Amino acid sequence: MGLLILKRDHIKQKTDLLKLKTIINNPVTKELIIGQLLKQVDNGYTRLEQMMDNMADGKEPQGIREKIFFNLMEVIRQGIGIPQDQFPNYLRHPNIRRTIMNVAESARMYGVTMPQIFAAPLMIVWNLTYVCNLKCKHCYEDAGSLRPQELTREELSTEEKLALVEEIAAANIPTLSFSGGEPLMARDFWAVAEKAREVGLYLSMNTNGTFITSEVARRLKELDFAYVAVSIDSAKPERHDEFRGVKGSWEKSIQGIKRLRDAGVTAVLSVTLTAFNFHELRDMFRLGEELGVNRAMVYNFIPVGRGRHIHAFDLTPEQKEEALQIMYEYMRNGGSLCSTAPQLGRVCLEQGRADLVPLAHIGAKKAQELSILAEWIGGCGVARAYLTIQPDGTISPCVYMPEVKLGNVRKDRLLNIWQHHPFLEALRDRRKLWGNCGVCDYRYVCGGCRARALAYYGDPHAPDPGCIKNVAYLDRVKELPYRAAASH
């Protein structure tokens, strides 16, 4: 899960997308073009896959259908930012092909929507295990030694996990991000990661970094992990260790980052922003630069899991707005930044920087390979582009909605849940949002964090209480953690 800032010709791409929207949203032309592209013609192979092969081989388009397809690929190429002479090779990558197949099926099912609804998630975040060696105060999964052991025994077996990897790939879901718990403590992590690499998934991981030896970093590089995000909660060792509950964890995590860097793995320094470390945000960015990480990642704090017990550590809307300005300043000065705060898109546009386009809930580097316009991806990606699988196979809308159980992979198919579950169908309709989120000019670029709305109001369509534009609705929150947070 992440947010990547892209720089490109915003106006031209928006114009191209609007042209495609006109063609694809016409029922007749949609069937003539998209329906025929997805028609199987030989041994389960579709015309679309044949055209990708033709384009990869440098063949010229034949007929109106192929010309429209080639034009669509040109829009995607520009959005990705790949040089024209390199794009044919990218079309041979399984994850890129899955993305294109997913987008085509999405257009067939839903047309071009703002924001886009996808036929399958663009990314799965898989909490691989409940096991963890730390005791982080804000853990959304309530993982580690404090977790009841009977729940750990309910985790998916290795055979079930390997079958799930195949199901993810077959569903044209291009991106898989491992999380936890601590994913490197899963007994079968390497077997699952190797299987995911074998089927051509785009891989990333969120880890506390304490188990990253030089050998682990080398294996992650061999498996072509796109990035590995290591969580750091303070630039000061003693404060990080206090928050994580284990002395010496800061130093181990920092060494893990250095080993990733030395092995050539894209390293991300990630921080969950709370009142505990809010005043250190610039220091955290400087720490990342000193370590030579490729980018920084800033997560929303959401009071779920163990985080329920420290809800007073959440930021006030005013503090959140200040943090967004600090993040914008960092990006404006050339820093590479990811964030799960969808309001960052609103801040960029308010500053008149349409060339800094935030894309939320997509894997950090993968966002560049999946996306064209912020209005199309549309801020918070829950129920539209992103789904979570828990260690026991439970399917949840978001890692920050662990209490919402949509089904279980042991008995339910991912695509059936994704396409037909009433909870997800309702979340996709931004006309259901209330408060300022429902009328905001930036609702398609942002949309607010639906997990925060659920945590504070008990309603996923409620206003995001962390946004400065929703202050008037704070009196409806079940509890008022913001009043307590202001004293920290």
Buried (B, 14 or more C-beta within 10 A) or exposed (E): BBBBBBEBEBEEBBEBBEEBBEBBBEEEBBEBBBBEBBEEEEEEEBBBBBBBBBBBEEEEBEEEBBEBBBBBBEBBBBBBEBEEEEBBEBBEBEBBBBBBBBBBBBBBEBBBBBBBBBBBBBBBBBBBBBBBBBBBBBBBBBBBEEBEEEBBEEBBEBEEBBBBBEEBBEBBBBBBBBBBBBBBBBEBBBBBBBBBBEBBBBBBBBBBBBBBEEEBBBBBBEBEBBBBBBBBBBBBBEBBBBBBBBEEBBEBBBBBBBBBBBBEBBBBBBBBBBBBBBEBBEEBBEBBEEBEBBBBBBBBBBBBBBBEEBBBBBBBBEBBBBBBEBBBEBBEEEBBBBBBBBBBBBBBBEEEBEEBBBBBBBBBBBBBBBBBBBBBBBBBBBBBBBBBBBBBBBBBBBBBBBEBBBBBBEEBBBBEBBBEBEBBEEBBEBEEBBBBBBEBEBBBBBBBBBBBBBBBBEBBBBBBBBBBBBBEBBEBBEEBBBEBBEEB
